[in-house]
Amino acid sequence: MILKRKIYDKMLELKRTLNGKKALLIEGARRIGKSTVCELFGKNEYRSYLMIDFAKCPDAVRNYFYQHMNDLDTFFMLISTYYGVKLYERESLLIFDEVQMFPKARECIKYLVADGRYDYIETGSLVSIKENVKDIVIPSEERHLQMYPLDFEKFCDAFGEAPLTAYIRKCFADRCPLETELHRKAMLLWSQYLLVGGMPQSVIAFLENRKDFDSSDVEKRDILLLYRSDIMKIDAKYRSKVLSIFDSIPGLLSQHEKRVVFGKVVPGSTADQYEDTFFWLADSMIANECFLCSDPNIGLSINENRGYVKCYLGDTGLLVSHAFDENEVLENEVYKQILGDKLNINEGMLYENAIAQMLVANGHKLYFYTHYDDTKHRNDIEIDFLISNNSKLKYKMYPIEVKSGKRYSIESLKRFKEKYKSRIGECYVIHPRELSWKDDILCIPPYMTICL
């Protein structure tokens, strides 16, 4: 089963505009589907393609990169012969899969692109980690593309529901709710998305086994074990910290504030001691970071405070499997409760993680905001996410509050709106109800996050 991926259209556009002058570097978490989409791209868009998987290619092939960069005619002859693929000038694609496993190949991109005969795509995870770049010169002839799990829109596509997502986009543009039955249908798909997530193997297992959550769960647990295996291979200096944060993500997100309190992870620890930890989790795209923005203004990153961070798992379906072991999923009837909109304890965690996942897939860096009231001795404003239009001339920011329950207060968002009204474009509440307005604040169902 082949799933449609949004990155395919971006790759096609860059093929036309770059015209072989740069290689594409597709970054993404393990098992995200990078190799599959690149092979499909090679098959559909080129006369021939050749894939070298550096996770398992023999030393003989690796040696070609050391011995023949000064004689590319011989290099291409050997590669073509070894893989049994005829290469056609300006009509063939070479794919360097899992290029972080062999950094020398990445370094050679400079010479291969300059030669101009063929197009190149590299795929990898952890491509910026120190151990994977310390002995090479990073080529400037790369255009980076990030690949994410399926967002809700492509999840619906897998179910044959593309017309529904087109209707969702129209309703958002018109600021009107979906027709009631279609809203219910979209919310049912959303509930399934929370449980299955967007990892390709999970989605395919769910669909091919007639919407069986257990089949999906098996695939997700395999991926989580793979992530844990990757963590165990990293530099011992920060391995235990990465593992500690990775294991703590469900617990952190189940708290009210959801941010990492470092002293609770390891007594006496501070944020600066975890710098490499969060870099590794973010670079591997296993997790999505969300930093405090202390003074929302032009360029949210200017006022980010990395001492305060929330850490979301890159895929919400994985979060479900990470939060509950196999027995807990069944004993707590998690599937039934989420599908029936009755899981009160953990549904807020899943909602917020899924919204973070979709905002990142739409190209947003994640920020949150809090304001401490000295007289009340507590936070009187808490905003889950801040996104912006990234304009340097007409800058506007868009605060987002995520509410998993049908009864909630928007006082915090109203205070934020009053405090920063000149900088705000529009305010959003994401809730499980239909689209509505409250005090000039747009309240939208979670499936409309694809439109932000």
Secondary structure as GFF3:
##gff-version 3
##sequence-region A 1 452
A	DSSP	alpha_helix	6	18	.	.	.	ID=ss1
A	DSSP	beta_strand	23	27	.	.	.	ID=ss2
A	DSSP	alpha_helix	34	45	.	.	.	ID=ss3
A	DSSP	beta_strand	48	53	.	.	.	ID=ss4
A	DSSP	alpha_helix	59	67	.	.	.	ID=ss5
A	DSSP	alpha_helix	72	83	.	.	.	ID=ss6
A	DSSP	beta_strand	92	97	.	.	.	ID=ss7
A	DSSP	three_ten_helix	99	101	.	.	.	ID=ss8
A	DSSP	alpha_helix	103	115	.	.	.	ID=ss9
A	DSSP	beta_strand	119	124	.	.	.	ID=ss10
A	DSSP	alpha_helix	130	133	.	.	.	ID=ss11
A	DSSP	beta_strand	142	146	.	.	.	ID=ss12
A	DSSP	alpha_helix	152	158	.	.	.	ID=ss13
A	DSSP	alpha_helix	162	174	.	.	.	ID=ss14
A	DSSP	alpha_helix	180	196	.	.	.	ID=ss15
A	DSSP	alpha_helix	200	208	.	.	.	ID=ss16
A	DSSP	alpha_helix	213	232	.	.	.	ID=ss17
A	DSSP	alpha_helix	236	253	.	.	.	ID=ss18
A	DSSP	alpha_helix	262	265	.	.	.	ID=ss19
A	DSSP	three_ten_helix	271	274	.	.	.	ID=ss20
A	DSSP	alpha_helix	275	283	.	.	.	ID=ss21
A	DSSP	beta_strand	287	293	.	.	.	ID=ss22
A	DSSP	three_ten_helix	300	303	.	.	.	ID=ss23
A	DSSP	beta_strand	304	313	.	.	.	ID=ss24
A	DSSP	alpha_helix	316	323	.	.	.	ID=ss25
A	DSSP	alpha_helix	326	331	.	.	.	ID=ss26
A	DSSP	alpha_helix	334	339	.	.	.	ID=ss27
A	DSSP	alpha_helix	344	361	.	.	.	ID=ss28
A	DSSP	beta_strand	366	373	.	.	.	ID=ss29
A	DSSP	beta_strand	378	388	.	.	.	ID=ss30
A	DSSP	beta_strand	397	402	.	.	.	ID=ss31
A	DSSP	alpha_helix	411	419	.	.	.	ID=ss32
A	DSSP	three_ten_helix	421	423	.	.	.	ID=ss33
A	DSSP	beta_strand	428	430	.	.	.	ID=ss34
A	DSSP	beta_strand	436	438	.	.	.	ID=ss35
A	DSSP	beta_strand	441	444	.	.	.	ID=ss36
A	DSSP	three_ten_helix	446	451	.	.	.	ID=ss37
###
